[in-house]
Amino acid sequence: MTRFAKHIFICENERPAGHPRGCCKEKGGPALRQRFRDELKARGLQVDVRANSAGCLDACEFGAAVVVYPDGIWYGGVTVDDVTEIIDAHLVNGVPVERLRIRDDRYTRF
């Protein structure tokens, strides 16, 4: 038996100001992780789902970047306003949020 059924990795990587790839920290990564943690706890889901901070996920151009494992679903441009939808649709009902999925072959598992 595993400790968590799913892990949400939220990029909080920071790059120097003006870096051409940007960074997820400046795109809201820390606030995003906190919102995931708060929502999961409020729903009692924190025992099965873990919201983790991550260093660079190498999806900077799509930031703020989030990946859900073991599903291998990559999300980009995620904001705190998207957290409830990701939890409801993907984590509770098993249906990824298509409008937020990264549409690049490097981030498509299936």
N, CA, C and O of each residue as an XYZ file, in Angstrom:
440
protein
N       0.841     -1.179      0.000
C       0.000      0.000      0.000
C       0.887      1.244      0.000
O       1.834      1.338      0.781
N       0.574      2.199     -0.883
C       1.362      3.417     -0.972
C       0.814      4.481     -0.027
O      -0.361      4.463      0.341
N       1.669      5.385      0.346
C       1.278      6.459      1.263
C       0.295      7.415      0.606
O      -0.691      7.811      1.227
N       0.551      7.792     -0.650
C      -0.349      8.688     -1.387
C      -0.721      8.047     -2.715
O       0.112      7.418     -3.368
N      -1.976      8.211     -3.108
C      -2.427      7.688     -4.397
C      -1.948      8.573     -5.547
O      -1.662      8.086     -6.641
N      -1.866      9.879     -5.285
C      -1.436     10.823     -6.314
C      -0.544     11.892     -5.693
O      -0.669     12.253     -4.523
N       0.360     12.377     -6.534
C       1.222     13.502     -6.171
C       1.010     14.595     -7.207
O       0.999     14.335     -8.410
N       0.844     15.809     -6.728
C       0.775     16.977     -7.595
C       2.077     17.730     -7.385
O       2.371     18.177     -6.277
N       2.851     17.869     -8.443
C       4.099     18.627     -8.356
C       3.863     19.997     -8.988
O       3.490     20.102    -10.156
N       4.085     21.035     -8.200
C       3.882     22.408     -8.642
C       5.241     23.083     -8.721
O       5.950     23.179     -7.720
N       5.601     23.546     -9.898
C       6.903     24.173    -10.070
C       6.946     25.507     -9.333
O       6.059     26.348     -9.479
N       8.003     25.678     -8.535
C       8.261     26.938     -7.847
C       9.663     27.436     -8.179
O      10.232     28.245     -7.445
N      10.210     26.958     -9.274
C      11.569     27.329     -9.644
C      11.684     28.830     -9.877
O      10.780     29.464    -10.420
N      12.820     29.381     -9.451
C      13.077     30.811     -9.639
C      14.313     30.997    -10.505
O      15.357     30.391    -10.267
N      14.172     31.838    -11.505
C      15.289     32.208    -12.372
C      15.537     33.710    -12.205
O      14.681     34.431    -11.691
N      16.695     34.171    -12.635
C      16.963     35.614    -12.549
C      15.958     36.415    -13.372
O      15.446     35.940    -14.386
N      15.690     37.622    -12.927
C      14.773     38.510    -13.658
C      15.257     38.655    -15.100
O      16.452     38.801    -15.356
N      14.320     38.613    -16.023
C      14.634     38.779    -17.423
C      15.114     37.527    -18.141
O      15.436     37.576    -19.328
N      15.163     36.405    -17.432
C      15.592     35.156    -18.083
C      14.623     34.843    -19.221
O      13.410     34.960    -19.046
N      15.144     34.447    -20.388
C      14.271     34.227    -21.545
C      13.208     33.139    -21.355
O      12.162     33.191    -22.002
N      13.450     32.172    -20.494
C      12.447     31.117    -20.285
C      11.452     31.479    -19.193
O      10.447     30.789    -19.019
N      11.719     32.550    -18.456
C      10.842     32.916    -17.361
C      10.965     31.927    -16.224
O      11.852     31.073    -16.234
N      10.087     32.033    -15.243
C      10.106     31.068    -14.144
C       8.722     30.938    -13.540
O       7.912     31.864    -13.575
N       8.478     29.770    -12.990
C       7.161     29.495    -12.421
C       6.936     30.229    -11.103
O       5.792     30.484    -10.725
N       8.001     30.567    -10.410
C       7.820     31.318     -9.171
C       7.155     32.652     -9.464
O       6.202     33.032     -8.784
N       7.648     33.367    -10.467
C       7.064     34.663    -10.799
C       5.687     34.528    -11.455
O       4.942     35.504    -11.548
N       5.354     33.318    -11.909
C       4.036     33.072    -12.513
C       3.042     32.507    -11.507
O       1.966     32.042    -11.884
N       3.407     32.548    -10.215
C       2.462     32.171     -9.173
C       2.609     30.798     -8.580
O       1.711     30.351     -7.868
N       3.702     30.103     -8.838
C       3.896     28.743     -8.329
C       3.685     28.587     -6.830
O       2.950     27.687     -6.424
N       4.296     29.426     -5.980
C       4.108     29.263     -4.530
C       2.652     29.425     -4.083
O       2.171     28.650     -3.257
N       1.957     30.415     -4.616
C       0.546     30.610     -4.257
C      -0.302     29.445     -4.753
O      -1.270     29.044     -4.106
N       0.068     28.918     -5.891
C      -0.642     27.774     -6.465
C      -0.512     26.548     -5.571
O      -1.501     25.870     -5.293
N       0.699     26.266     -5.124
C       0.899     25.123     -4.232
C       0.104     25.302     -2.938
O      -0.517     24.355     -2.455
N       0.122     26.494     -2.386
C      -0.626     26.724     -1.146
C      -2.117     26.524     -1.355
O      -2.796     25.968     -0.492
N      -2.626     26.971     -2.485
C      -4.060     26.800     -2.781
C      -4.411     25.317     -2.915
O      -5.444     24.878     -2.410
N      -3.555     24.541     -3.595
C      -3.780     23.097     -3.677
C      -3.804     22.489     -2.281
O      -4.709     21.719     -1.958
N      -2.835     22.822     -1.462
C      -2.763     22.275     -0.103
C      -4.015     22.622      0.699
O      -4.595     21.762      1.362
N      -4.426     23.885      0.634
C      -5.603     24.329      1.383
C      -6.867     23.608      0.921
O      -7.663     23.152      1.741
N      -7.047     23.509     -0.395
C      -8.240     22.846     -0.951
C      -8.267     21.355     -0.619
O      -9.311     20.815     -0.250
N      -7.126     20.698     -0.749
C      -7.068     19.269     -0.431
C      -7.396     19.032      1.036
O      -8.130     18.101      1.369
N      -6.860     19.864      1.904
C      -7.129     19.727      3.335
C      -8.596     19.997      3.645
O      -9.207     19.259      4.418
N      -9.165     21.033      3.059
C     -10.566     21.376      3.303
C     -11.508     20.244      2.899
O     -12.576     20.079      3.488
N     -11.113     19.475      1.902
C     -11.946     18.373      1.410
C     -11.575     17.024      2.032
O     -12.204     16.009      1.734
N     -10.567     17.013      2.885
C     -10.131     15.760      3.500
C      -9.382     14.852      2.542
O      -9.276     13.649      2.784
N      -8.865     15.405      1.466
C      -8.168     14.606      0.455
C      -6.665     14.522      0.687
O      -5.976     13.782     -0.017
N      -6.143     15.264      1.660
C      -4.703     15.318      1.882
C      -4.121     13.987      2.330
O      -2.901     13.821      2.304
N      -4.940     13.046      2.735
C      -4.429     11.724      3.111
C      -4.127     10.865      1.879
O      -3.339      9.923      1.956
N      -4.757     11.192      0.740
C      -4.565     10.428     -0.484
C      -3.800     11.175     -1.576
O      -3.205     10.560     -2.461
N      -3.823     12.504     -1.503
C      -3.211     13.327     -2.537
C      -2.250     14.307     -1.873
O      -2.608     14.978     -0.906
N      -1.041     14.384     -2.394
C      -0.010     15.265     -1.832
C       0.340     16.347     -2.831
O       0.656     16.049     -3.983
N       0.287     17.609     -2.402
C       0.711     18.742     -3.223
C       2.148     19.078     -2.838
O       2.417     19.523     -1.722
N       3.062     18.859     -3.776
C       4.487     19.049     -3.531
C       5.040     20.243     -4.298
O       4.655     20.491     -5.440
N       5.941     20.975     -3.662
C       6.675     21.991     -4.415
C       7.739     21.252     -5.223
O       8.264     20.222     -4.799
N       8.036     21.796     -6.378
C       9.052     21.188     -7.239
C      10.001     22.262     -7.730
O       9.628     23.424     -7.892
N      11.222     21.850     -7.959
C      12.149     22.710     -8.672
C      11.744     22.703    -10.133
O      10.603     22.376    -10.463
N      12.647     23.054    -10.989
C      12.326     23.171    -12.404
C      11.789     21.854    -12.977
O      12.418     20.803    -12.854
N      10.633     21.936    -13.595
C      10.029     20.786    -14.274
C      10.342     20.815    -15.773
O       9.854     19.978    -16.533
N      11.151     21.775    -16.183
C      11.553     21.948    -17.573
C      10.359     22.184    -18.498
O      10.318     21.704    -19.631
N       9.400     22.933    -17.980
C       8.237     23.330    -18.770
C       8.015     24.830    -18.582
O       6.881     25.306    -18.541
N       9.118     25.558    -18.470
C       9.101     26.983    -18.126
C       8.194     27.807    -19.036
O       7.453     28.675    -18.573
N       8.262     27.526    -20.325
C       7.472     28.312    -21.270
C       5.969     28.087    -21.116
O       5.170     28.826    -21.692
N       5.579     27.074    -20.345
C       4.175     26.770    -20.120
C       3.721     27.134    -18.706
O       2.580     26.855    -18.338
N       4.589     27.746    -17.916
C       4.330     28.003    -16.494
C       3.122     28.879    -16.239
O       2.686     29.621    -17.119
N       2.601     28.796    -15.078
C       3.008     27.932    -13.992
C       2.662     26.476    -14.342
O       1.543     26.152    -14.740
N       3.666     25.626    -14.175
C       3.539     24.230    -14.590
C       3.199     23.327    -13.410
O       3.701     23.499    -12.300
N       2.331     22.361    -13.688
C       1.877     21.388    -12.693
C       1.839     20.029    -13.373
O       1.423     19.920    -14.527
N       2.276     18.984    -12.658
C       2.167     17.629    -13.192
C       1.563     16.739    -12.103
O       1.915     16.853    -10.928
N       0.659     15.862    -12.507
C       0.002     14.937    -11.582
C       0.510     13.532    -11.880
O       0.398     13.039    -13.003
N       1.069     12.898    -10.853
C       1.545     11.522    -10.957
C       0.744     10.641    -10.020
O       0.330     11.104     -8.958
N       0.511      9.387    -10.375
C       1.159      8.634    -11.443
C       0.525      8.809    -12.815
O       0.911      8.119    -13.759
N      -0.432      9.708    -12.948
C      -1.152      9.869    -14.207
C      -0.290     10.401    -15.345
O      -0.556     10.115    -16.513
N       0.744     11.177    -15.011
C       1.573     11.766    -16.058
C       0.863     12.850    -16.831
O       1.142     13.050    -18.014
N      -0.050     13.554    -16.191
C      -0.796     14.632    -16.840
C      -0.125     15.960    -16.501
O       0.031     16.308    -15.331
N       0.270     16.697    -17.543
C       0.962     17.973    -17.405
C       0.013     19.116    -17.708
O      -0.680     19.117    -18.725
N      -0.007     20.089    -16.807
C      -0.816     21.292    -16.983
C       0.088     22.509    -17.085
O       1.150     22.561    -16.464
N      -0.341     23.485    -17.872
C       0.418     24.721    -18.016
C      -0.480     25.936    -17.913
O      -1.685     25.860    -18.153
N       0.127     27.063    -17.551
C      -0.621     28.305    -17.398
C      -1.634     28.231    -16.276
O      -2.654     28.918    -16.314
N      -1.365     27.405    -15.275
C      -2.303     27.181    -14.177
C      -2.271     28.379    -13.227
O      -1.208     28.909    -12.903
N      -3.461     28.789    -12.790
C      -3.598     29.861    -11.809
C      -4.344     29.325    -10.593
O      -4.899     28.227    -10.630
N      -4.352     30.099     -9.527
C      -5.076     29.668     -8.321
C      -6.557     29.470     -8.611
O      -7.215     28.678     -7.936
N      -7.090     30.173     -9.600
C      -8.507     30.016     -9.953
C      -8.804     28.680    -10.634
O      -9.969     28.299    -10.753
N      -7.775     27.966    -11.081
C      -7.946     26.666    -11.749
C      -7.897     25.482    -10.789
O      -8.251     24.364    -11.162
N      -7.464     25.719     -9.567
C      -7.228     24.620     -8.628
C      -8.495     23.814     -8.354
O      -8.457     22.584     -8.395
N      -9.596     24.468     -8.080
C     -10.847     23.760     -7.789
C     -11.267     22.866     -8.951
O     -11.709     21.737     -8.740
N     -11.129     23.367    -10.169
C     -11.495     22.573    -11.344
C     -10.590     21.347    -11.485
O     -11.071     20.257    -11.795
N      -9.299     21.515    -11.263
C      -8.379     20.378    -11.357
C      -8.711     19.338    -10.293
O      -8.709     18.139    -10.570
N      -8.993     19.791     -9.089
C      -9.342     18.840     -8.028
C     -10.646     18.128     -8.348
O     -10.715     16.901     -8.276
N     -11.686     18.885     -8.702
C     -12.997     18.275     -8.987
C     -12.932     17.318    -10.169
O     -13.329     16.158    -10.062
N     -12.431     17.810    -11.290
C     -12.451     17.015    -12.516
C     -11.423     15.893    -12.492
O     -11.771     14.730    -12.698
N     -10.183     16.222    -12.248
C      -9.110     15.240    -12.392
C      -8.926     14.369    -11.153
O      -8.976     13.142    -11.238
N      -8.713     15.002    -10.011
C      -8.369     14.222     -8.822
C      -9.549     13.466     -8.235
O      -9.379     12.355     -7.733
N     -10.733     14.041     -8.287
C     -11.914     13.363     -7.737
C     -12.590     12.468     -8.777
O     -12.954     11.332     -8.476
N     -12.758     12.980    -10.002
C     -13.525     12.245    -11.013
C     -12.679     11.576    -12.096
O     -13.225     10.892    -12.962
N     -11.358     11.762    -12.066
C     -10.487     11.068    -13.012
C     -10.496     11.598    -14.429
O     -10.060     10.905    -15.348
N     -10.991     12.828    -14.629
C     -11.066     13.406    -15.969
C     -10.134     14.625    -16.030
O     -10.431     15.657    -15.428
N      -9.024     14.516    -16.744
C      -8.109     15.653    -16.834
C      -8.793     16.900    -17.397
O      -9.737     16.800    -18.181
N      -8.314     18.057    -16.996
C      -8.840     19.338    -17.470
C      -8.144     19.659    -18.782
O      -7.021     20.162    -18.790
N      -8.806     19.372    -19.875
C      -8.200     19.471    -21.204
C      -7.744     20.883    -21.549
O      -6.711     21.042    -22.198
N      -8.468     21.898    -21.144
C      -8.102     23.265    -21.511
C      -6.774     23.703    -20.900
O      -6.168     24.666    -21.369
N      -6.312     23.007    -19.857
C      -5.065     23.360    -19.194
C      -3.899     22.431    -19.557
O      -2.753     22.698    -19.195
N      -4.191     21.366    -20.257
C      -3.116     20.405    -20.595
C      -2.105     21.032    -21.539
O      -2.460     21.782    -22.448
N      -0.854     20.713    -21.308
C       0.213     21.181    -22.190
C       0.119     20.390    -23.486
O       0.137     19.159    -23.471
N       0.018     21.094    -24.598
C      -0.151     20.480    -25.924
C       1.177     20.372    -26.661
O       1.322     20.865    -27.779
N       2.111     19.742    -26.044
C       3.441     19.549    -26.620
C       3.764     18.071    -26.449
O       3.575     17.518    -25.366
N       4.246     17.431    -27.497
C       4.511     15.996    -27.460
C       5.438     15.579    -26.322
O       5.359     14.448    -25.842
N       6.314     16.483    -25.887
C       7.233     16.137    -24.793
C       6.507     15.935    -23.468
O       7.066     15.355    -22.537
N       5.261     16.410    -23.376
C       4.525     16.333    -22.112
C       3.270     15.490    -22.233
O       2.367     15.590    -21.403
N       3.211     14.679    -23.240
C       2.059     13.807    -23.459
C       2.487     12.379    -23.196
O       3.365     11.850    -23.877
N       1.882     11.773    -22.233
C       2.259     10.416    -21.844
C       1.636      9.379    -22.762
O       2.285      8.401    -23.131
N       0.383      9.589    -23.131
C      -0.339      8.583    -23.922
C      -0.686      9.136    -25.272
O      -1.295      8.441    -26.085
